[in-house]
Structure formats: structure tokens, C-alpha cells
Amino acid sequence: RATRVTDRMMVAAARAVGRCAARSATDGSRPAPLLPPLRDMRAAAREIALAAAVAAVEDGVAPRASEEDLRAAVARSQWSPRYDGSSR
């Protein structure tokens, strides 16, 4: 975990949001949206978190880790809804 949020982390996260959003406008017939589509939000959140984590390591505010290790840590920490099927 990072000890603080740096400018580079914020920029990396913002650029990742832009990349995720731009991928949804593949035909070029209209401008890319500002945010990724809701259907892609979980994958986008992982990509954004990874970008911020890599920047944190580069800035020295998080322990050294490989991108592969960071990717695994992001995946482990992402919340997943689980329902037991019982009704209230």
C-alpha cells in the first residue's frame, strides 16, 4: 500500500481512465466518451488501480513490486458481490 497519493499516481490513474474510455469508441464515428462504459467498469477499475500502483512504486511511496505482483494484488483486493440466494 502506498503511504500517500502523489501527483504522478493521479495522472497515471486519469490516463488509464482515458484509455479505458477511448477503447469503447472503436469505430471513430463519434468522439470517445469521458468515462468507460458501465459494462466494462470492473476491468477499467483494475486497470486504473494498476496504473496508480505502478506510479506509487516508481515514486517510492509503495514497496517495490513487479507489475505482475501489483496486478495480482489489485485483482485480490477488488470486491466481488456474492449473494447466498436467500430472500428477505
PDB file of N, CA, C and O in Angstrom, chain B, residues numbered from 101:
ATOM      1  N   ARG B 101       0.829  -1.191   0.000  1.00  0.00           N
ATOM      2  CA  ARG B 101       0.000   0.000   0.000  1.00  0.00           C
ATOM      3  C   ARG B 101       0.868   1.247   0.000  1.00  0.00           C
ATOM      4  O   ARG B 101       1.917   1.301   0.642  1.00  0.00           O
ATOM      5  N   ALA B 102       0.412   2.227  -0.723  1.00  0.00           N
ATOM      6  CA  ALA B 102       1.138   3.492  -0.788  1.00  0.00           C
ATOM      7  C   ALA B 102       0.949   4.271   0.510  1.00  0.00           C
ATOM      8  O   ALA B 102      -0.097   4.189   1.154  1.00  0.00           O
ATOM      9  N   THR B 103       1.969   5.019   0.876  1.00  0.00           N
ATOM     10  CA  THR B 103       1.890   5.831   2.089  1.00  0.00           C
ATOM     11  C   THR B 103       1.212   7.168   1.837  1.00  0.00           C
ATOM     12  O   THR B 103       0.749   7.822   2.772  1.00  0.00           O
ATOM     13  N   ARG B 104       1.153   7.572   0.581  1.00  0.00           N
ATOM     14  CA  ARG B 104       0.453   8.803   0.210  1.00  0.00           C
ATOM     15  C   ARG B 104       0.144   8.760  -1.278  1.00  0.00           C
ATOM     16  O   ARG B 104       0.648   7.902  -2.003  1.00  0.00           O
ATOM     17  N   VAL B 105      -0.680   9.684  -1.724  1.00  0.00           N
ATOM     18  CA  VAL B 105      -1.039   9.780  -3.139  1.00  0.00           C
ATOM     19  C   VAL B 105      -0.213  10.900  -3.755  1.00  0.00           C
ATOM     20  O   VAL B 105      -0.221  12.031  -3.271  1.00  0.00           O
ATOM     21  N   THR B 106       0.495  10.574  -4.823  1.00  0.00           N
ATOM     22  CA  THR B 106       1.347  11.559  -5.489  1.00  0.00           C
ATOM     23  C   THR B 106       0.667  12.087  -6.748  1.00  0.00           C
ATOM     24  O   THR B 106      -0.303  11.515  -7.244  1.00  0.00           O
ATOM     25  N   ASP B 107       1.204  13.188  -7.245  1.00  0.00           N
ATOM     26  CA  ASP B 107       0.687  13.743  -8.496  1.00  0.00           C
ATOM     27  C   ASP B 107       0.805  12.721  -9.627  1.00  0.00           C
ATOM     28  O   ASP B 107      -0.101  12.590 -10.450  1.00  0.00           O
ATOM     29  N   ARG B 108       1.919  12.002  -9.661  1.00  0.00           N
ATOM     30  CA  ARG B 108       2.121  11.019 -10.726  1.00  0.00           C
ATOM     31  C   ARG B 108       1.069   9.908 -10.657  1.00  0.00           C
ATOM     32  O   ARG B 108       0.611   9.418 -11.690  1.00  0.00           O
ATOM     33  N   MET B 109       0.693   9.518  -9.456  1.00  0.00           N
ATOM     34  CA  MET B 109      -0.353   8.498  -9.301  1.00  0.00           C
ATOM     35  C   MET B 109      -1.678   9.008  -9.858  1.00  0.00           C
ATOM     36  O   MET B 109      -2.390   8.273 -10.543  1.00  0.00           O
ATOM     37  N   MET B 110      -2.008  10.262  -9.565  1.00  0.00           N
ATOM     38  CA  MET B 110      -3.259  10.845 -10.067  1.00  0.00           C
ATOM     39  C   MET B 110      -3.244  10.933 -11.592  1.00  0.00           C
ATOM     40  O   MET B 110      -4.240  10.622 -12.245  1.00  0.00           O
ATOM     41  N   VAL B 111      -2.119  11.355 -12.154  1.00  0.00           N
ATOM     42  CA  VAL B 111      -2.013  11.465 -13.612  1.00  0.00           C
ATOM     43  C   VAL B 111      -2.100  10.079 -14.250  1.00  0.00           C
ATOM     44  O   VAL B 111      -2.776   9.905 -15.264  1.00  0.00           O
ATOM     45  N   ALA B 112      -1.427   9.104 -13.670  1.00  0.00           N
ATOM     46  CA  ALA B 112      -1.470   7.741 -14.207  1.00  0.00           C
ATOM     47  C   ALA B 112      -2.896   7.199 -14.182  1.00  0.00           C
ATOM     48  O   ALA B 112      -3.340   6.571 -15.142  1.00  0.00           O
ATOM     49  N   ALA B 113      -3.604   7.439 -13.097  1.00  0.00           N
ATOM     50  CA  ALA B 113      -4.990   6.977 -12.994  1.00  0.00           C
ATOM     51  C   ALA B 113      -5.874   7.682 -14.021  1.00  0.00           C
ATOM     52  O   ALA B 113      -6.706   7.043 -14.665  1.00  0.00           O
ATOM     53  N   ALA B 114      -5.699   8.982 -14.173  1.00  0.00           N
ATOM     54  CA  ALA B 114      -6.507   9.736 -15.139  1.00  0.00           C
ATOM     55  C   ALA B 114      -6.245   9.260 -16.566  1.00  0.00           C
ATOM     56  O   ALA B 114      -7.171   9.137 -17.367  1.00  0.00           O
ATOM     57  N   ARG B 115      -4.999   8.999 -16.872  1.00  0.00           N
ATOM     58  CA  ARG B 115      -4.679   8.500 -18.218  1.00  0.00           C
ATOM     59  C   ARG B 115      -5.271   7.116 -18.442  1.00  0.00           C
ATOM     60  O   ARG B 115      -5.718   6.801 -19.545  1.00  0.00           O
ATOM     61  N   ALA B 116      -5.276   6.298 -17.411  1.00  0.00           N
ATOM     62  CA  ALA B 116      -5.877   4.966 -17.531  1.00  0.00           C
ATOM     63  C   ALA B 116      -7.383   5.077 -17.766  1.00  0.00           C
ATOM     64  O   ALA B 116      -7.942   4.315 -18.555  1.00  0.00           O
ATOM     65  N   VAL B 117      -8.040   6.011 -17.093  1.00  0.00           N
ATOM     66  CA  VAL B 117      -9.472   6.236 -17.342  1.00  0.00           C
ATOM     67  C   VAL B 117      -9.676   6.604 -18.811  1.00  0.00           C
ATOM     68  O   VAL B 117     -10.577   6.083 -19.468  1.00  0.00           O
ATOM     69  N   GLY B 118      -8.846   7.491 -19.313  1.00  0.00           N
ATOM     70  CA  GLY B 118      -8.950   7.900 -20.714  1.00  0.00           C
ATOM     71  C   GLY B 118      -8.746   6.750 -21.680  1.00  0.00           C
ATOM     72  O   GLY B 118      -9.470   6.627 -22.668  1.00  0.00           O
ATOM     73  N   ARG B 119      -7.758   5.905 -21.399  1.00  0.00           N
ATOM     74  CA  ARG B 119      -7.526   4.740 -22.271  1.00  0.00           C
ATOM     75  C   ARG B 119      -8.726   3.806 -22.262  1.00  0.00           C
ATOM     76  O   ARG B 119      -9.150   3.314 -23.308  1.00  0.00           O
ATOM     77  N   CYS B 120      -9.266   3.566 -21.086  1.00  0.00           N
ATOM     78  CA  CYS B 120     -10.424   2.670 -20.974  1.00  0.00           C
ATOM     79  C   CYS B 120     -11.626   3.243 -21.720  1.00  0.00           C
ATOM     80  O   CYS B 120     -12.348   2.511 -22.397  1.00  0.00           O
ATOM     81  N   ALA B 121     -11.836   4.533 -21.597  1.00  0.00           N
ATOM     82  CA  ALA B 121     -12.963   5.174 -22.280  1.00  0.00           C
ATOM     83  C   ALA B 121     -12.761   5.160 -23.790  1.00  0.00           C
ATOM     84  O   ALA B 121     -13.700   4.901 -24.542  1.00  0.00           O
ATOM     85  N   ALA B 122     -11.547   5.438 -24.232  1.00  0.00           N
ATOM     86  CA  ALA B 122     -11.268   5.504 -25.670  1.00  0.00           C
ATOM     87  C   ALA B 122     -11.482   4.157 -26.352  1.00  0.00           C
ATOM     88  O   ALA B 122     -11.877   4.111 -27.517  1.00  0.00           O
ATOM     89  N   ARG B 123     -11.229   3.076 -25.650  1.00  0.00           N
ATOM     90  CA  ARG B 123     -11.431   1.750 -26.248  1.00  0.00           C
ATOM     91  C   ARG B 123     -12.889   1.493 -26.606  1.00  0.00           C
ATOM     92  O   ARG B 123     -13.176   0.673 -27.478  1.00  0.00           O
ATOM     93  N   SER B 124     -13.812   2.183 -25.942  1.00  0.00           N
ATOM     94  CA  SER B 124     -15.229   1.945 -26.225  1.00  0.00           C
ATOM     95  C   SER B 124     -15.689   2.654 -27.493  1.00  0.00           C
ATOM     96  O   SER B 124     -16.778   2.365 -27.990  1.00  0.00           O
ATOM     97  N   ALA B 125     -14.899   3.564 -28.023  1.00  0.00           N
ATOM     98  CA  ALA B 125     -15.241   4.275 -29.261  1.00  0.00           C
ATOM     99  C   ALA B 125     -14.362   3.743 -30.380  1.00  0.00           C
ATOM    100  O   ALA B 125     -13.465   4.435 -30.861  1.00  0.00           O
ATOM    101  N   THR B 126     -14.622   2.521 -30.787  1.00  0.00           N
ATOM    102  CA  THR B 126     -13.728   1.849 -31.729  1.00  0.00           C
ATOM    103  C   THR B 126     -13.953   2.230 -33.181  1.00  0.00           C
ATOM    104  O   THR B 126     -13.028   2.127 -33.986  1.00  0.00           O
ATOM    105  N   ASP B 127     -15.156   2.668 -33.541  1.00  0.00           N
ATOM    106  CA  ASP B 127     -15.402   2.928 -34.961  1.00  0.00           C
ATOM    107  C   ASP B 127     -14.994   4.330 -35.401  1.00  0.00           C
ATOM    108  O   ASP B 127     -14.940   4.595 -36.602  1.00  0.00           O
ATOM    109  N   GLY B 128     -14.707   5.221 -34.479  1.00  0.00           N
ATOM    110  CA  GLY B 128     -14.247   6.555 -34.829  1.00  0.00           C
ATOM    111  C   GLY B 128     -15.324   7.470 -35.376  1.00  0.00           C
ATOM    112  O   GLY B 128     -15.017   8.583 -35.804  1.00  0.00           O
ATOM    113  N   SER B 129     -16.574   7.039 -35.377  1.00  0.00           N
ATOM    114  CA  SER B 129     -17.648   7.862 -35.934  1.00  0.00           C
ATOM    115  C   SER B 129     -18.102   8.957 -34.977  1.00  0.00           C
ATOM    116  O   SER B 129     -18.814   9.880 -35.373  1.00  0.00           O
ATOM    117  N   ARG B 130     -17.695   8.853 -33.734  1.00  0.00           N
ATOM    118  CA  ARG B 130     -18.065   9.880 -32.753  1.00  0.00           C
ATOM    119  C   ARG B 130     -16.930  10.019 -31.750  1.00  0.00           C
ATOM    120  O   ARG B 130     -16.082   9.133 -31.641  1.00  0.00           O
ATOM    121  N   PRO B 131     -16.911  11.115 -31.025  1.00  0.00           N
ATOM    122  CA  PRO B 131     -15.844  11.298 -30.028  1.00  0.00           C
ATOM    123  C   PRO B 131     -15.913  10.231 -28.937  1.00  0.00           C
ATOM    124  O   PRO B 131     -16.983   9.704 -28.631  1.00  0.00           O
ATOM    125  N   ALA B 132     -14.786   9.932 -28.372  1.00  0.00           N
ATOM    126  CA  ALA B 132     -14.739   8.963 -27.273  1.00  0.00           C
ATOM    127  C   ALA B 132     -15.439   9.547 -26.053  1.00  0.00           C
ATOM    128  O   ALA B 132     -15.368  10.754 -25.819  1.00  0.00           O
ATOM    129  N   PRO B 133     -16.108   8.714 -25.282  1.00  0.00           N
ATOM    130  CA  PRO B 133     -16.746   9.206 -24.057  1.00  0.00           C
ATOM    131  C   PRO B 133     -15.691   9.578 -23.013  1.00  0.00           C
ATOM    132  O   PRO B 133     -14.526   9.198 -23.130  1.00  0.00           O
ATOM    133  N   LEU B 134     -16.110  10.316 -22.008  1.00  0.00           N
ATOM    134  CA  LEU B 134     -15.186  10.703 -20.939  1.00  0.00           C
ATOM    135  C   LEU B 134     -14.881   9.556 -19.996  1.00  0.00           C
ATOM    136  O   LEU B 134     -13.796   9.492 -19.419  1.00  0.00           O
ATOM    137  N   LEU B 135     -15.834   8.649 -19.837  1.00  0.00           N
ATOM    138  CA  LEU B 135     -15.678   7.523 -18.918  1.00  0.00           C
ATOM    139  C   LEU B 135     -15.912   6.211 -19.652  1.00  0.00           C
ATOM    140  O   LEU B 135     -16.618   6.183 -20.660  1.00  0.00           O
ATOM    141  N   PRO B 136     -15.332   5.136 -19.163  1.00  0.00           N
ATOM    142  CA  PRO B 136     -15.593   3.835 -19.783  1.00  0.00           C
ATOM    143  C   PRO B 136     -17.052   3.432 -19.561  1.00  0.00           C
ATOM    144  O   PRO B 136     -17.681   3.884 -18.604  1.00  0.00           O
ATOM    145  N   PRO B 137     -17.586   2.596 -20.430  1.00  0.00           N
ATOM    146  CA  PRO B 137     -18.973   2.157 -20.241  1.00  0.00           C
ATOM    147  C   PRO B 137     -19.115   1.319 -18.970  1.00  0.00           C
ATOM    148  O   PRO B 137     -18.172   0.658 -18.536  1.00  0.00           O
ATOM    149  N   LEU B 138     -20.287   1.360 -18.397  1.00  0.00           N
ATOM    150  CA  LEU B 138     -20.546   0.645 -17.151  1.00  0.00           C
ATOM    151  C   LEU B 138     -20.258  -0.849 -17.287  1.00  0.00           C
ATOM    152  O   LEU B 138     -19.781  -1.474 -16.340  1.00  0.00           O
ATOM    153  N   ARG B 139     -20.539  -1.419 -18.440  1.00  0.00           N
ATOM    154  CA  ARG B 139     -20.318  -2.860 -18.633  1.00  0.00           C
ATOM    155  C   ARG B 139     -18.836  -3.234 -18.503  1.00  0.00           C
ATOM    156  O   ARG B 139     -18.511  -4.391 -18.235  1.00  0.00           O
ATOM    157  N   ASP B 140     -17.948  -2.269 -18.690  1.00  0.00           N
ATOM    158  CA  ASP B 140     -16.504  -2.519 -18.608  1.00  0.00           C
ATOM    159  C   ASP B 140     -15.885  -1.987 -17.313  1.00  0.00           C
ATOM    160  O   ASP B 140     -14.662  -1.972 -17.168  1.00  0.00           O
ATOM    161  N   MET B 141     -16.722  -1.556 -16.381  1.00  0.00           N
ATOM    162  CA  MET B 141     -16.222  -0.840 -15.213  1.00  0.00           C
ATOM    163  C   MET B 141     -15.292  -1.672 -14.326  1.00  0.00           C
ATOM    164  O   MET B 141     -14.306  -1.141 -13.816  1.00  0.00           O
ATOM    165  N   ARG B 142     -15.577  -2.945 -14.131  1.00  0.00           N
ATOM    166  CA  ARG B 142     -14.707  -3.761 -13.268  1.00  0.00           C
ATOM    167  C   ARG B 142     -13.305  -3.884 -13.862  1.00  0.00           C
ATOM    168  O   ARG B 142     -12.311  -3.745 -13.151  1.00  0.00           O
ATOM    169  N   ALA B 143     -13.231  -4.142 -15.155  1.00  0.00           N
ATOM    170  CA  ALA B 143     -11.923  -4.236 -15.814  1.00  0.00           C
ATOM    171  C   ALA B 143     -11.232  -2.875 -15.810  1.00  0.00           C
ATOM    172  O   ALA B 143     -10.021  -2.790 -15.603  1.00  0.00           O
ATOM    173  N   ALA B 144     -11.998  -1.820 -16.037  1.00  0.00           N
ATOM    174  CA  ALA B 144     -11.423  -0.469 -16.020  1.00  0.00           C
ATOM    175  C   ALA B 144     -10.879  -0.147 -14.632  1.00  0.00           C
ATOM    176  O   ALA B 144      -9.796   0.425 -14.511  1.00  0.00           O
ATOM    177  N   ALA B 145     -11.609  -0.502 -13.601  1.00  0.00           N
ATOM    178  CA  ALA B 145     -11.153  -0.232 -12.232  1.00  0.00           C
ATOM    179  C   ALA B 145      -9.831  -0.937 -11.951  1.00  0.00           C
ATOM    180  O   ALA B 145      -8.948  -0.373 -11.306  1.00  0.00           O
ATOM    181  N   ARG B 146      -9.696  -2.168 -12.434  1.00  0.00           N
ATOM    182  CA  ARG B 146      -8.426  -2.889 -12.243  1.00  0.00           C
ATOM    183  C   ARG B 146      -7.288  -2.188 -12.979  1.00  0.00           C
ATOM    184  O   ARG B 146      -6.190  -2.049 -12.442  1.00  0.00           O
ATOM    185  N   GLU B 147      -7.551  -1.749 -14.203  1.00  0.00           N
ATOM    186  CA  GLU B 147      -6.515  -1.072 -14.986  1.00  0.00           C
ATOM    187  C   GLU B 147      -6.109   0.255 -14.337  1.00  0.00           C
ATOM    188  O   GLU B 147      -4.927   0.597 -14.297  1.00  0.00           O
ATOM    189  N   ILE B 148      -7.078   0.986 -13.840  1.00  0.00           N
ATOM    190  CA  ILE B 148      -6.811   2.268 -13.187  1.00  0.00           C
ATOM    191  C   ILE B 148      -6.006   2.053 -11.904  1.00  0.00           C
ATOM    192  O   ILE B 148      -5.036   2.764 -11.646  1.00  0.00           O
ATOM    193  N   ALA B 149      -6.413   1.076 -11.113  1.00  0.00           N
ATOM    194  CA  ALA B 149      -5.692   0.780  -9.869  1.00  0.00           C
ATOM    195  C   ALA B 149      -4.262   0.337 -10.157  1.00  0.00           C
ATOM    196  O   ALA B 149      -3.334   0.727  -9.448  1.00  0.00           O
ATOM    197  N   LEU B 150      -4.083  -0.469 -11.188  1.00  0.00           N
ATOM    198  CA  LEU B 150      -2.738  -0.917 -11.546  1.00  0.00           C
ATOM    199  C   LEU B 150      -1.866   0.263 -11.953  1.00  0.00           C
ATOM    200  O   LEU B 150      -0.707   0.347 -11.547  1.00  0.00           O
ATOM    201  N   ALA B 151      -2.408   1.165 -12.743  1.00  0.00           N
ATOM    202  CA  ALA B 151      -1.640   2.340 -13.172  1.00  0.00           C
ATOM    203  C   ALA B 151      -1.204   3.172 -11.972  1.00  0.00           C
ATOM    204  O   ALA B 151      -0.061   3.625 -11.906  1.00  0.00           O
ATOM    205  N   ALA B 152      -2.110   3.370 -11.031  1.00  0.00           N
ATOM    206  CA  ALA B 152      -1.768   4.137  -9.827  1.00  0.00           C
ATOM    207  C   ALA B 152      -0.735   3.396  -8.984  1.00  0.00           C
ATOM    208  O   ALA B 152       0.172   4.013  -8.425  1.00  0.00           O
ATOM    209  N   ALA B 153      -0.869   2.087  -8.892  1.00  0.00           N
ATOM    210  CA  ALA B 153       0.075   1.293  -8.098  1.00  0.00           C
ATOM    211  C   ALA B 153       1.480   1.325  -8.702  1.00  0.00           C
ATOM    212  O   ALA B 153       2.467   1.465  -7.979  1.00  0.00           O
ATOM    213  N   VAL B 154       1.563   1.198 -10.007  1.00  0.00           N
ATOM    214  CA  VAL B 154       2.873   1.264 -10.677  1.00  0.00           C
ATOM    215  C   VAL B 154       3.516   2.627 -10.418  1.00  0.00           C
ATOM    216  O   VAL B 154       4.707   2.709 -10.121  1.00  0.00           O
ATOM    217  N   ALA B 155       2.729   3.685 -10.531  1.00  0.00           N
ATOM    218  CA  ALA B 155       3.255   5.028 -10.276  1.00  0.00           C
ATOM    219  C   ALA B 155       3.700   5.174  -8.820  1.00  0.00           C
ATOM    220  O   ALA B 155       4.702   5.833  -8.543  1.00  0.00           O
ATOM    221  N   ALA B 156       2.966   4.567  -7.893  1.00  0.00           N
ATOM    222  CA  ALA B 156       3.339   4.633  -6.475  1.00  0.00           C
ATOM    223  C   ALA B 156       4.696   3.982  -6.239  1.00  0.00           C
ATOM    224  O   ALA B 156       5.528   4.510  -5.501  1.00  0.00           O
ATOM    225  N   VAL B 157       4.910   2.842  -6.865  1.00  0.00           N
ATOM    226  CA  VAL B 157       6.208   2.167  -6.735  1.00  0.00           C
ATOM    227  C   VAL B 157       7.303   3.040  -7.342  1.00  0.00           C
ATOM    228  O   VAL B 157       8.366   3.215  -6.747  1.00  0.00           O
ATOM    229  N   GLU B 158       7.038   3.588  -8.528  1.00  0.00           N
ATOM    230  CA  GLU B 158       8.036   4.440  -9.187  1.00  0.00           C
ATOM    231  C   GLU B 158       8.367   5.677  -8.357  1.00  0.00           C
ATOM    232  O   GLU B 158       9.504   6.147  -8.368  1.00  0.00           O
ATOM    233  N   ASP B 159       7.376   6.205  -7.639  1.00  0.00           N
ATOM    234  CA  ASP B 159       7.590   7.395  -6.811  1.00  0.00           C
ATOM    235  C   ASP B 159       8.175   7.065  -5.442  1.00  0.00           C
ATOM    236  O   ASP B 159       8.512   7.969  -4.678  1.00  0.00           O
ATOM    237  N   GLY B 160       8.296   5.787  -5.129  1.00  0.00           N
ATOM    238  CA  GLY B 160       8.889   5.390  -3.859  1.00  0.00           C
ATOM    239  C   GLY B 160       7.967   5.518  -2.659  1.00  0.00           C
ATOM    240  O   GLY B 160       8.434   5.542  -1.521  1.00  0.00           O
ATOM    241  N   VAL B 161       6.653   5.599  -2.900  1.00  0.00           N
ATOM    242  CA  VAL B 161       5.711   5.699  -1.782  1.00  0.00           C
ATOM    243  C   VAL B 161       5.004   4.370  -1.515  1.00  0.00           C
ATOM    244  O   VAL B 161       4.109   4.289  -0.674  1.00  0.00           O
ATOM    245  N   ALA B 162       5.416   3.340  -2.237  1.00  0.00           N
ATOM    246  CA  ALA B 162       4.902   1.982  -2.033  1.00  0.00           C
ATOM    247  C   ALA B 162       6.082   1.024  -2.143  1.00  0.00           C
ATOM    248  O   ALA B 162       7.065   1.322  -2.821  1.00  0.00           O
ATOM    249  N   PRO B 163       5.987  -0.118  -1.484  1.00  0.00           N
ATOM    250  CA  PRO B 163       7.086  -1.091  -1.562  1.00  0.00           C
ATOM    251  C   PRO B 163       7.326  -1.544  -3.000  1.00  0.00           C
ATOM    252  O   PRO B 163       6.399  -1.612  -3.807  1.00  0.00           O
ATOM    253  N   ARG B 164       8.571  -1.847  -3.301  1.00  0.00           N
ATOM    254  CA  ARG B 164       8.919  -2.321  -4.640  1.00  0.00           C
ATOM    255  C   ARG B 164       8.169  -3.611  -4.932  1.00  0.00           C
ATOM    256  O   ARG B 164       8.073  -4.496  -4.081  1.00  0.00           O
ATOM    257  N   ALA B 165       7.643  -3.705  -6.139  1.00  0.00           N
ATOM    258  CA  ALA B 165       6.910  -4.893  -6.574  1.00  0.00           C
ATOM    259  C   ALA B 165       6.900  -4.904  -8.091  1.00  0.00           C
ATOM    260  O   ALA B 165       6.942  -3.855  -8.734  1.00  0.00           O
ATOM    261  N   SER B 166       6.845  -6.091  -8.648  1.00  0.00           N
ATOM    262  CA  SER B 166       6.762  -6.201 -10.104  1.00  0.00           C
ATOM    263  C   SER B 166       5.343  -5.854 -10.547  1.00  0.00           C
ATOM    264  O   SER B 166       4.404  -5.881  -9.751  1.00  0.00           O
ATOM    265  N   GLU B 167       5.208  -5.531 -11.817  1.00  0.00           N
ATOM    266  CA  GLU B 167       3.871  -5.235 -12.340  1.00  0.00           C
ATOM    267  C   GLU B 167       2.968  -6.458 -12.198  1.00  0.00           C
ATOM    268  O   GLU B 167       1.777  -6.322 -11.922  1.00  0.00           O
ATOM    269  N   GLU B 168       3.522  -7.631 -12.382  1.00  0.00           N
ATOM    270  CA  GLU B 168       2.744  -8.867 -12.223  1.00  0.00           C
ATOM    271  C   GLU B 168       2.222  -9.004 -10.790  1.00  0.00           C
ATOM    272  O   GLU B 168       1.063  -9.359 -10.577  1.00  0.00           O
ATOM    273  N   ASP B 169       3.083  -8.720  -9.813  1.00  0.00           N
ATOM    274  CA  ASP B 169       2.657  -8.784  -8.411  1.00  0.00           C
ATOM    275  C   ASP B 169       1.600  -7.729  -8.105  1.00  0.00           C
ATOM    276  O   ASP B 169       0.643  -7.990  -7.376  1.00  0.00           O
ATOM    277  N   LEU B 170       1.779  -6.539  -8.664  1.00  0.00           N
ATOM    278  CA  LEU B 170       0.791  -5.480  -8.454  1.00  0.00           C
ATOM    279  C   LEU B 170      -0.548  -5.860  -9.073  1.00  0.00           C
ATOM    280  O   LEU B 170      -1.602  -5.644  -8.476  1.00  0.00           O
ATOM    281  N   ARG B 171      -0.497  -6.425 -10.267  1.00  0.00           N
ATOM    282  CA  ARG B 171      -1.732  -6.851 -10.945  1.00  0.00           C
ATOM    283  C   ARG B 171      -2.471  -7.892 -10.091  1.00  0.00           C
ATOM    284  O   ARG B 171      -3.692  -7.831  -9.948  1.00  0.00           O
ATOM    285  N   ALA B 172      -1.729  -8.832  -9.534  1.00  0.00           N
ATOM    286  CA  ALA B 172      -2.338  -9.862  -8.685  1.00  0.00           C
ATOM    287  C   ALA B 172      -2.924  -9.244  -7.414  1.00  0.00           C
ATOM    288  O   ALA B 172      -4.005  -9.636  -6.975  1.00  0.00           O
ATOM    289  N   ALA B 173      -2.218  -8.286  -6.827  1.00  0.00           N
ATOM    290  CA  ALA B 173      -2.711  -7.632  -5.611  1.00  0.00           C
ATOM    291  C   ALA B 173      -3.992  -6.853  -5.897  1.00  0.00           C
ATOM    292  O   ALA B 173      -4.923  -6.865  -5.091  1.00  0.00           O
ATOM    293  N   VAL B 174      -4.038  -6.183  -7.032  1.00  0.00           N
ATOM    294  CA  VAL B 174      -5.246  -5.442  -7.413  1.00  0.00           C
ATOM    295  C   VAL B 174      -6.408  -6.414  -7.590  1.00  0.00           C
ATOM    296  O   VAL B 174      -7.509  -6.159  -7.103  1.00  0.00           O
ATOM    297  N   ALA B 175      -6.175  -7.510  -8.274  1.00  0.00           N
ATOM    298  CA  ALA B 175      -7.243  -8.492  -8.502  1.00  0.00           C
ATOM    299  C   ALA B 175      -7.744  -9.077  -7.180  1.00  0.00           C
ATOM    300  O   ALA B 175      -8.946  -9.273  -7.000  1.00  0.00           O
ATOM    301  N   ARG B 176      -6.824  -9.352  -6.260  1.00  0.00           N
ATOM    302  CA  ARG B 176      -7.218  -9.908  -4.955  1.00  0.00           C
ATOM    303  C   ARG B 176      -8.039  -8.921  -4.136  1.00  0.00           C
ATOM    304  O   ARG B 176      -8.926  -9.318  -3.380  1.00  0.00           O
ATOM    305  N   SER B 177      -7.743  -7.649  -4.285  1.00  0.00           N
ATOM    306  CA  SER B 177      -8.402  -6.661  -3.434  1.00  0.00           C
ATOM    307  C   SER B 177      -9.715  -6.137  -4.015  1.00  0.00           C
ATOM    308  O   SER B 177     -10.455  -5.431  -3.331  1.00  0.00           O
ATOM    309  N   GLN B 178     -10.008  -6.476  -5.266  1.00  0.00           N
ATOM    310  CA  GLN B 178     -11.247  -5.980  -5.866  1.00  0.00           C
ATOM    311  C   GLN B 178     -12.439  -6.713  -5.268  1.00  0.00           C
ATOM    312  O   GLN B 178     -12.477  -7.943  -5.224  1.00  0.00           O
ATOM    313  N   TRP B 179     -13.396  -5.943  -4.815  1.00  0.00           N
ATOM    314  CA  TRP B 179     -14.601  -6.500  -4.212  1.00  0.00           C
ATOM    315  C   TRP B 179     -15.434  -7.220  -5.263  1.00  0.00           C
ATOM    316  O   TRP B 179     -15.583  -6.735  -6.384  1.00  0.00           O
ATOM    317  N   SER B 180     -15.968  -8.359  -4.905  1.00  0.00           N
ATOM    318  CA  SER B 180     -16.870  -9.105  -5.780  1.00  0.00           C
ATOM    319  C   SER B 180     -18.164  -9.374  -5.033  1.00  0.00           C
ATOM    320  O   SER B 180     -18.142  -9.929  -3.934  1.00  0.00           O
ATOM    321  N   PRO B 181     -19.286  -8.989  -5.614  1.00  0.00           N
ATOM    322  CA  PRO B 181     -20.553  -9.251  -4.932  1.00  0.00           C
ATOM    323  C   PRO B 181     -20.850 -10.749  -4.929  1.00  0.00           C
ATOM    324  O   PRO B 181     -20.730 -11.425  -5.951  1.00  0.00           O
ATOM    325  N   ARG B 182     -21.232 -11.240  -3.785  1.00  0.00           N
ATOM    326  CA  ARG B 182     -21.615 -12.648  -3.673  1.00  0.00           C
ATOM    327  C   ARG B 182     -22.923 -12.701  -2.903  1.00  0.00           C
ATOM    328  O   ARG B 182     -23.049 -12.119  -1.825  1.00  0.00           O
ATOM    329  N   TYR B 183     -23.868 -13.387  -3.452  1.00  0.00           N
ATOM    330  CA  TYR B 183     -25.174 -13.497  -2.831  1.00  0.00           C
ATOM    331  C   TYR B 183     -25.433 -14.958  -2.505  1.00  0.00           C
ATOM    332  O   TYR B 183     -25.110 -15.845  -3.296  1.00  0.00           O
ATOM    333  N   ASP B 184     -26.005 -15.204  -1.356  1.00  0.00           N
ATOM    334  CA  ASP B 184     -26.228 -16.586  -0.938  1.00  0.00           C
ATOM    335  C   ASP B 184     -27.539 -17.158  -1.462  1.00  0.00           C
ATOM    336  O   ASP B 184     -27.828 -18.335  -1.245  1.00  0.00           O
ATOM    337  N   GLY B 185     -28.331 -16.347  -2.144  1.00  0.00           N
ATOM    338  CA  GLY B 185     -29.560 -16.845  -2.744  1.00  0.00           C
ATOM    339  C   GLY B 185     -30.770 -16.783  -1.836  1.00  0.00           C
ATOM    340  O   GLY B 185     -31.888 -17.028  -2.290  1.00  0.00           O
ATOM    341  N   SER B 186     -30.581 -16.464  -0.578  1.00  0.00           N
ATOM    342  CA  SER B 186     -31.738 -16.366   0.308  1.00  0.00           C
ATOM    343  C   SER B 186     -32.452 -15.042   0.079  1.00  0.00           C
ATOM    344  O   SER B 186     -31.832 -14.042  -0.285  1.00  0.00           O
ATOM    345  N   SER B 187     -33.741 -15.047   0.293  1.00  0.00           N
ATOM    346  CA  SER B 187     -34.502 -13.807   0.114  1.00  0.00           C
ATOM    347  C   SER B 187     -34.929 -13.276   1.471  1.00  0.00           C
ATOM    348  O   SER B 187     -35.040 -14.023   2.443  1.00  0.00           O
ATOM    349  N   ARG B 188     -35.159 -12.019   1.517  1.00  0.00           N
ATOM    350  CA  ARG B 188     -35.591 -11.384   2.772  1.00  0.00           C
ATOM    351  C   ARG B 188     -37.045 -11.058   2.702  1.00  0.00           C
ATOM    352  O   ARG B 188     -37.603 -10.519   3.657  1.00  0.00           O
TER     353      ARG B 188
END
